[in-house]
Each structure stands twice: as structure tokens, then as C-alpha cells.
Amino acid sequence: MAVLILVLHFAPISGGAGFAIQILWWVTFVVAVLWLLGFVFRSAGSGGSGGCWYRW
């Protein structure tokens, strides 16, 4: 009986974690694409001067 209760508690937690991890992978992919597009558009818009799109 205790094993059944543990499984019933563990299943929703692991399912929720799997969903959250899947969402984080998609967010990471979108951010990486936007980051790479920032480099492409900055280099095309700066006239080839090689300027940075960030300031330090």
C-alpha cells in the first residue's frame, strides 16, 4: 500500500518536472535564435564595421 501511495505521489511530480524541462528547452532555443539574429542584424546594419551590439 505504501508503494502505491509513493507512486501516486511521484507520478504527477515527475510529469510536471518533465513538462517544465520541455518548456525550458523551448525557451532556451528561442533565446539562442534571437541572440544569433542579433549578431547577424548588427553586422549587416553596421556597414561591416564589426561593431558590438552591447556596451560594457
N, C-alpha and C positions, 0 to 999 in steps of 0.2 A: 504494500500500500504506500509506503514511504517513497519507493522508487517511482511509482505512478505520479505522486504529488510533485516530486522533483522534476520529472519530465514535463508535466503540465505547466510548471513554472518556468522551466528553461526554454521551452519551445517558443513562446512569444518574445522572450528576451533575445534569443538568437535570431529570430526572424526580424525583429526590429533593428538589431545591430546590422544585419545583412542589408536591409533597406537603407539604413543611414550610410553605410560604407559605399553602397552603389551610388547614392546621391553625391557623396563626397568625390567619387571618381569623376562624375559628370561635371561637377563644379571645377575640379582641377583641370579637366580637359578644356573647358570654356576659357578659364583664366589663362592657360598656356597659349591658346589660339589668339586671344586678344593681345597678349604680351608680344607674340611673334608678329602680329599685324602692326603693332605699334612700331616695331623696328622697320618693317617694310615701308609703311607710310611716311615715317620720319625721314628715312634715307631718300625716298622719292621726292618728298616735299622740300628737302633742304638743298636741292640742286647738286647733290653729290658731294657736299662739303664734309660729310661724315659727322655732323653734329649729333649731340646726345639729346634724347627726349626727356631727360631728367636733369635736375640741378642739385648739386651737392654743395 
